[in-house]
């Protein structure tokens, strides 16, 4: 048998491959089983072409390799087909070398006939030995495959009074096996236990009402691909109705099509990374759209969207604590949950930089994997001047969704007012022509800022993103909208290279950062609205 590691690392295209004799079960048991598997979300391959000749295609054999499980429906005439026996031989080969799982179903066949290759199997192999007398190694291989099959626990249709019950049993067993596989992937997730407990409580699965639950938090998790609403509506109906293309009559009803289909159905729907109210308006407008017991989970970075949707409860996805952050970082930097003693101090610097943001922990950890201590030190020093591009691009995507008022308020806080009193900053920015109260509320709802004891707070990586956005606007220092670095300000003021692009300057006049410039240095800064001067003496 294959080792567990080979099974876990193999890339599967299908969950299930069905091997069957078409003339026996195609239009009965096999067709019903295939439909039930697909309706339960199990990705299943069934060769629905009429098979001619005895030569199995290499493509079909490869499909077996790409499937996690094979269900072998062993019927009366299965063993008479060289095609079917080739499939079976390939299945057994995959079981031995790559972690494939074979699940036999004896359909109106006595399992002892397979074990002893007696009864109709003896007749079938007598035929094969005549046909393949010059290729007896093929027949031997088929016999060996049957011998292996006989050692595997099976379903026997003769022990069930109805096919439907057997099909339900098979589907349930496959689902349980898939859930067990999926749960093993939890080993690579960190900080999930408390999240799952909280969501279990909020979902209240034992109640029969319809519940909408929101998950809200800061940018820093993977992005979902965006599609148009008509596509999403069609995809939702396709998944629920188990039809590839719902009728045009149904789709033309637009929003009402979802309501009409779902109002009597118990469903679980997850709307991931919602960023527009219209998405929920057209896909899950109201509790009454769904049958009793339904659960709708909405993930978003904008808490106000959940307020408008009147969700039953909201779970705030928070950054990881120190222990969780260390574990996640080590999983990517060392491929294990604990660090290496020589790197502990450097791990501390990495955690201080990422501040519990999962995306940054994974990206930075992966970038440091299998590198030396000197390379770690160089990378961590580099980040002080050049933030990681992958993380910045994800954060910037959310920034670009802000309106001009929100963007300007965010950048001013990132450059000049992080940690300052909210009311004090509000007076200043209102006087600059911004609309502070609504802007700060929206930034808070969208997780760009938090407010603690009336102080404006911001994640370090979001602040870094703000600095980087301004820096990337122009390579010329005097053409940047905001200046905060002493060296940059010194250059602009002493060379009189400031322009009307400059809106704000943070001027540090502490003795260690002495500046010598003329008042004329500000002459060209016609849009300068903020001049923050600090003398720490």
C-alpha positions in Angstrom: 0.0 0.0 0.0 1.1 3.6 -0.6 2.3 5.7 2.2 0.1 8.4 3.7 2.5 11.0 2.5 2.1 10.0 -1.2 -1.7 10.1 -0.8 -1.7 13.5 0.8 0.6 15.1 -1.8 -1.0 13.7 -4.9 -3.2 16.2 -6.9 -6.6 14.6 -7.5 -8.8 15.8 -10.4 -11.9 13.7 -9.4 -13.2 12.4 -6.1 -14.7 9.2 -7.6 -14.2 7.1 -10.7 -17.0 4.6 -11.4 -16.0 1.3 -13.1 -19.1 -0.6 -14.4 -20.4 -2.9 -17.2 -22.7 -0.7 -19.2 -25.2 -3.3 -20.4 -25.8 -4.4 -16.8 -26.3 -1.2 -14.8 -25.8 1.9 -17.0 -29.5 2.8 -17.1 -30.3 1.7 -13.6 -28.1 1.4 -10.5 -25.0 3.2 -12.0 -26.9 6.1 -13.3 -28.8 6.6 -10.0 -25.5 6.3 -8.0 -23.8 8.9 -10.3 -26.6 11.3 -9.9 -26.7 10.9 -6.1 -22.9 11.5 -5.9 -23.0 14.6 -8.0 -26.0 16.0 -6.1 -24.0 15.7 -2.9 -21.1 17.7 -4.3 -18.9 14.7 -5.0 -16.8 15.3 -8.1 -17.5 12.0 -10.0 -16.3 10.6 -13.4 -18.5 8.1 -15.2 -17.6 7.1 -18.8 -21.0 7.5 -20.4 -19.8 6.5 -23.9 -20.8 3.1 -25.4 -17.7 1.1 -25.3 -16.7 -0.7 -28.5 -13.9 -3.1 -28.9 -11.7 -4.4 -26.1 -8.9 -1.8 -26.1 -9.2 0.7 -23.2 -8.0 4.2 -24.0 -4.9 5.6 -22.2 -7.0 8.7 -21.3 -9.4 6.6 -19.3 -6.6 4.9 -17.5 -5.1 8.3 -16.6 -8.5 9.3 -15.3 -8.3 6.5 -12.7 -4.9 7.9 -11.6 -6.5 11.3 -11.2 -9.3 10.0 -8.9 -9.1 9.7 -5.2 -11.6 6.7 -5.0 -12.9 4.1 -7.5 -16.3 2.5 -7.1 -16.3 -0.9 -8.8 -19.8 -2.0 -9.6 -19.2 -5.7 -10.1 -22.2 -7.1 -11.9 -23.0 -10.4 -13.7 -21.2 -9.6 -16.9 -18.4 -7.4 -15.5 -15.8 -10.1 -15.8 -16.7 -10.9 -19.4 -15.4 -7.4 -20.4 -11.7 -7.1 -21.0 -12.2 -3.3 -20.9 -13.7 -3.6 -17.4 -10.9 -5.9 -16.2 -8.3 -3.5 -17.6 -9.9 -0.7 -15.5 -9.9 -3.0 -12.4 -6.2 -3.9 -12.9 -5.3 -0.2 -13.2 -7.4 0.6 -10.0 -5.6 -2.1 -8.0 -2.2 -0.8 -9.3 -3.1 2.7 -8.1 -4.2 1.3 -4.8 -0.8 -0.2 -4.3 1.4 2.7 -5.4 -0.4 6.0 -4.9 -2.9 5.9 -2.1 -5.9 5.3 -4.3 -8.9 3.7 -2.6 -11.0 0.9 -4.2 -14.6 0.5 -3.0 -16.3 -2.6 -4.6 -20.0 -3.0 -4.9 -21.2 -6.6 -5.7 -24.4 -6.0 -7.6 -26.5 -9.2 -7.6 -23.2 -11.2 -7.5 -22.0 -13.6 -4.9 -18.7 -12.3 -3.4 -17.5 -15.8 -3.0 -17.5 -16.3 -6.7 -15.0 -13.4 -6.9 -12.9 -14.8 -4.2 -12.7 -18.3 -5.8 -13.2 -17.1 -9.4 -16.0 -19.6 -9.7 -19.5 -19.5 -11.2 -19.9 -17.0 -14.0 -16.3 -15.8 -13.4 -14.9 -19.3 -14.3 -16.9 -19.1 -17.6 -15.6 -15.6 -18.3 -12.0 -16.5 -17.8 -12.3 -19.6 -19.9 -13.4 -17.3 -22.7 -10.5 -14.9 -22.0 -7.9 -17.7 -22.0 -9.1 -18.7 -25.4 -9.1 -15.2 -26.8 -5.8 -14.1 -25.2 -3.9 -17.4 -25.5 -1.0 -15.5 -26.9 -1.2 -12.8 -24.2 -1.7 -14.9 -21.1 0.2 -12.3 -19.0 -2.9 -10.1 -19.4 -5.2 -12.8 -18.1 -2.9 -13.5 -15.2 -2.9 -9.7 -14.3 -6.7 -9.7 -14.4 -6.9 -12.7 -12.1 -4.4 -11.1 -9.6 -6.6 -7.9 -9.6 -9.7 -10.0 -8.7 -7.7 -11.7 -6.0 -6.8 -8.3 -4.5 -10.4 -7.1 -4.9 -11.6 -10.0 -2.8 -9.5 -8.8 0.1 -11.3 -5.4 0.3 -14.5 -4.9 2.3 -17.4 -4.6 0.0 -21.1 -3.6 -0.3 -23.3 -6.5 -1.2 -26.6 -5.4 -2.9 -28.2 -8.7 -2.0 -28.2 -7.6 1.7 -30.2 -4.5 0.9 -33.9 -4.6 0.1 -33.8 -1.5 -2.0 -31.1 0.1 -4.3 -31.9 3.5 -2.9 -30.8 2.5 0.6 -27.5 1.1 -0.8 -26.9 4.3 -2.8 -27.5 6.4 0.3 -25.1 4.3 2.2 -22.4 4.6 -0.4 -22.8 8.3 -0.7 -22.6 8.7 3.1 -19.5 6.6 3.3 -17.7 8.7 0.5 -18.7 11.9 2.2 -17.4 10.7 5.6 -14.1 9.7 3.9 -13.8 13.1 2.2 -14.6 14.9 5.4 -11.9 12.9 7.2 -9.4 13.9 4.5 -10.4 17.5 4.7 -10.1 17.6 8.4 -6.5 16.4 8.1 -5.8 19.7 6.2 -6.6 21.5 9.4 -3.1 20.7 10.6 -1.9 23.5 8.3 -4.4 26.0 9.8 -3.7 28.0 12.9 -5.9 29.8 15.4 -9.1 28.1 14.0 -10.3 26.3 17.1 -11.8 29.4 18.8 -13.1 30.6 15.5 -15.0 27.4 14.9 -16.4 27.4 18.4 -17.6 30.9 18.0 -19.2 30.2 14.6 -20.8 27.1 15.8 -22.5 29.1 18.5 -23.6 31.9 16.1 -24.9 29.5 13.5 -27.1 27.7 16.2 -27.5 24.7 13.9 -30.1 23.0 16.1 -32.6 25.8 15.6 -35.0 25.7 12.7 -35.1 29.4 11.9 -33.2 31.0 9.0 -30.0 32.7 10.1 -27.7 35.0 8.4 -24.2 35.3 9.9 -21.6 37.9 8.9 -17.8 37.4 9.1 -16.0 40.8 9.1 -12.3 41.6 9.4 -9.3 43.4 8.1 -7.8 42.8 4.7 -5.1 40.2 4.8 -6.8 37.0 3.7 -6.8 35.6 0.2 -9.0 37.4 -2.4 -12.0 35.8 -4.1 -12.4 36.1 -7.8 -15.1 38.5 -8.8 -17.9 37.6 -11.3 -20.9 39.6 -12.6 -24.2 39.2 -10.7 -26.0 37.4 -13.6 -23.2 34.8 -13.6 -23.4 34.4 -9.8 -27.2 34.1 -9.9 -26.9 31.3 -12.5 -24.1 29.6 -10.6 -26.1 29.6 -7.4 -29.2 28.1 -9.0 -27.1 25.6 -10.9 -25.5 24.3 -7.7 -28.8 24.1 -5.9 -30.9 22.6 -8.7 -28.0 20.3 -9.8 -28.5 21.6 -13.3 -25.6 22.8 -15.4 -27.7 25.4 -17.2 -31.0 26.4 -15.5 -33.8 27.2 -17.9 -33.7 30.7 -19.5 -37.3 31.1 -18.3 -36.2 30.8 -14.7 -33.1 33.0 -15.1 -35.1 35.7 -16.9 -37.1 36.2 -13.7 -33.9 37.8 -12.2 -34.0 38.2 -8.4 -37.3 36.4 -8.1 -35.8 33.3 -9.6 -33.7 32.7 -6.5 -36.5 33.4 -4.2 -38.9 31.1 -6.0 -36.4 28.2 -6.0 -35.1 28.6 -2.5 -38.1 29.5 -0.4 -39.0 25.9 0.4 -35.4 24.5 0.5 -33.0 24.2 3.5 -29.7 25.5 2.1 -26.2 26.5 3.2 -25.0 29.5 1.1 -21.6 31.2 1.6 -21.2 34.6 0.0 -17.4 35.3 0.2 -15.7 38.6 0.0 -18.8 40.7 -0.6 -18.0 44.3 -1.3 -21.2 45.7 -2.7 -24.7 45.9 -1.3 -26.2 44.9 -4.6 -24.5 41.5 -4.4 -26.5 40.6 -1.3 -29.6 42.4 -2.7 -29.7 40.0 -5.6 -28.4 36.8 -4.0 -29.7 36.8 -0.4 -31.9 39.8 0.1 -34.1 38.5 2.9 -34.5 35.7 5.4 -37.9 34.8 3.8 -36.1 33.8 0.6 -34.9 30.6 2.2 -36.5 27.5 3.7 -36.5 26.8 7.4 -33.2 25.7 8.8 -31.2 27.5 6.1 -27.9 29.2 7.0 -26.3 32.1 5.0 -22.8 33.1 5.8 -21.5 36.4 4.4 -17.8 37.4 4.6 -16.8 41.0 4.0 -14.4 43.7 4.9 -17.2 46.3 5.2 -19.1 46.0 8.4 -21.7 48.5 7.2 -22.8 46.0 4.5 -23.7 43.5 7.3 -25.6 46.2 9.2 -27.7 47.0 6.1 -28.3 43.3 5.5 -29.6 43.0 9.1 -27.6 39.8 9.8 -28.5 37.9 12.9 -24.9 38.1 14.2 -21.4 39.2 13.2 -18.1 37.4 13.9 -15.1 39.7 13.9 -12.1 37.9 12.5 -9.2 39.3 14.5 -5.4 39.1 14.0 -3.5 36.2 15.5 -2.1 36.4 19.0 1.6 35.9 19.5 1.6 32.1 19.9 -0.7 31.6 16.9 1.3 34.0 14.8 4.6 32.2 15.7 3.1 28.8 14.8 1.8 30.0 11.4 5.1 31.7 10.6 7.1 28.6 11.5 4.8 26.4 9.4 5.9 28.5 6.4 9.5 29.4 7.3 10.5 26.0 8.6 7.7 23.7 7.5 6.9 22.8 11.1 5.1 24.4 14.0 8.2 25.2 16.0 11.2 27.4 15.1 14.9 26.5 15.2 16.8 27.8 18.3 19.4 29.8 16.3 16.6 31.7 14.5 14.4 32.5 17.6 15.5 36.2 17.8 15.0 36.7 14.0 11.5 35.1 14.3 10.8 37.7 17.0 11.7 40.5 14.5 9.5 38.9 11.9 6.5 38.7 14.2 7.1 42.3 15.2 6.9 43.3 11.6 3.8 41.3 10.6 1.8 42.1 13.8 -0.4 39.0 13.6 -1.6 39.5 10.0 -2.0 36.0 8.5 -1.3 37.0 4.9 2.0 38.7 5.9 3.0 35.8 8.1 2.6 33.3 5.3 4.2 35.4 2.6 7.2 36.4 4.8 7.7 32.9 6.2 7.6 31.3 2.8 10.2 33.9 1.5 12.6 32.9 4.2 12.3 29.2 3.9 15.6 27.3 3.6 17.6 30.6 3.7 20.6 31.3 6.0 20.7 33.6 9.0 22.5 36.3 7.1 19.8 36.1 4.4 17.1 36.4 7.0 18.8 39.5 8.5 19.1 41.0 5.1 15.5 40.4 4.2 14.2 41.8 7.5 16.3 44.9 7.1 15.1 45.3 3.5 11.5 45.3 4.6 12.1 48.5 6.6 12.7 50.3 3.3 10.9 48.2 0.7 7.6 46.5 1.9 6.8 43.1 0.5 5.1 43.6 -2.9 2.7 40.7 -2.6 1.3 41.8 0.7 1.2 45.4 -0.4 -0.8 44.5 -3.6 -3.5 42.8 -1.6 -3.8 45.7 0.9 -3.8 48.2 -2.0 -6.7 46.5 -3.7 -8.9 47.4 -0.7 -7.5 51.0 -0.6 -8.5 51.5 -4.2 -12.1 50.7 -3.2 -12.3 53.8 -1.0 -13.7 57.1 -2.3 -11.4 60.2 -2.5 -12.5 61.5 0.9 -11.7 58.2 2.6 -8.4 57.8 0.8 -7.2 61.3 1.9 -8.3 60.9 5.5 -6.6 57.5 5.6 -3.3 58.8 4.1 -3.3 61.8 6.5 -3.7 59.5 9.5 -1.0 57.1 8.1 1.5 60.0 7.7 0.7 62.4 10.5 -2.0 61.3 13.0 -1.7 57.6 14.0 -2.1 57.5 17.8 -3.6 61.0 18.0 -6.9 62.0 19.6 -9.8 61.4 17.2 -11.7 64.6 17.9 -8.5 66.7 17.6 -7.7 65.2 14.2 -11.4 65.6 13.1 -11.3 69.3 13.7 -8.1 69.6 11.6 -9.3 67.5 8.7 -12.7 69.1 8.6 -11.0 72.4 8.2 -9.1 71.0 5.3 -12.4 70.4 3.5 -12.8 66.7 4.2 -15.8 65.1 5.8 -14.2 63.5 8.8 -17.1 62.0 10.7 -18.5 59.9 7.9 -15.0 59.2 6.5 -13.7 57.9 9.8 -16.8 55.8 10.3 -16.4 54.2 6.9 -12.7 53.5 7.4 -13.5 51.9 10.7 -16.3 49.7 9.1 -13.8 48.7 6.4 -11.1 47.7 9.0 -8.6 50.4 7.9 -8.5 51.9 11.4 -9.6 51.1 14.9 -10.3 53.5 17.8 -9.0 52.8 21.3 -9.6 55.2 24.1 -10.5 57.8 21.4 -7.0 57.4 19.8 -6.7 56.6 16.1 -5.0 53.2 15.6 -3.8 51.5 12.5 -2.0 48.2 11.7 1.6 48.9 10.9 1.4 47.2 7.5 -1.6 49.4 6.5 0.4 52.4 7.5 3.3 51.2 5.4 0.9 50.7 2.5 -0.1 54.4 2.8 3.5 55.5 2.8 4.2 53.3 -0.3 1.2 54.5 -2.2 2.4 58.1 -1.9 6.0 57.1 -2.7 5.0 55.3 -5.9 3.1 58.4 -7.2 6.4 60.0 -8.1 10.1 59.3 -7.9 10.6 63.1 -7.4 10.4 63.9 -3.7 9.0 67.4 -4.2 6.1 66.0 -6.3 4.8 63.7 -3.5 1.6 64.7 -1.7 2.9 63.9 1.8 6.5 63.9 3.3 7.5 62.3 6.6 11.0 61.0 6.3 13.6 63.5 7.6 16.0 62.8 4.7 13.3 63.5 2.2 12.1 66.7 3.8 15.7 67.9 4.2 16.3 67.4 0.5 13.1 69.2 -0.6 13.5 72.2 1.7 17.3 72.7 1.3 17.1 72.4 -2.5 13.8 74.4 -2.9 12.3 71.6 -5.0 8.9 71.5 -3.4 5.9 71.8 -5.8 2.2 72.4 -5.5 1.7 68.6 -5.2 2.9 68.8 -1.6 -0.1 68.8 0.8 1.5 67.8 4.1 4.9 67.8 5.9 5.9 66.3 9.2 8.8 68.5 10.3 10.9 67.1 13.1 13.1 69.9 14.7 14.7 67.9 17.4 18.5 68.8 17.8 19.6 65.5 16.3 17.7 66.3 13.1 18.7 69.9 12.5 17.4 71.5 9.3 18.7 74.7 7.6 16.4 76.1 5.0 14.8 79.4 3.8 11.1 80.3 4.1 11.2 80.5 0.3 11.4 76.7 0.3 7.6 76.7 0.8 6.9 79.2 -2.0 5.9 76.7 -4.6 3.8 74.5 -2.2 0.6 76.3 -3.0 -1.6 73.3 -1.9 0.2 72.8 1.5 -2.5 72.4 4.1 -0.7 70.5 6.9 2.6 71.5 8.4 3.2 69.4 11.5 6.2 70.6 13.5 7.6 68.6 16.4 10.4 69.6 18.8 10.8 66.7 21.2 12.8 69.0 23.5 
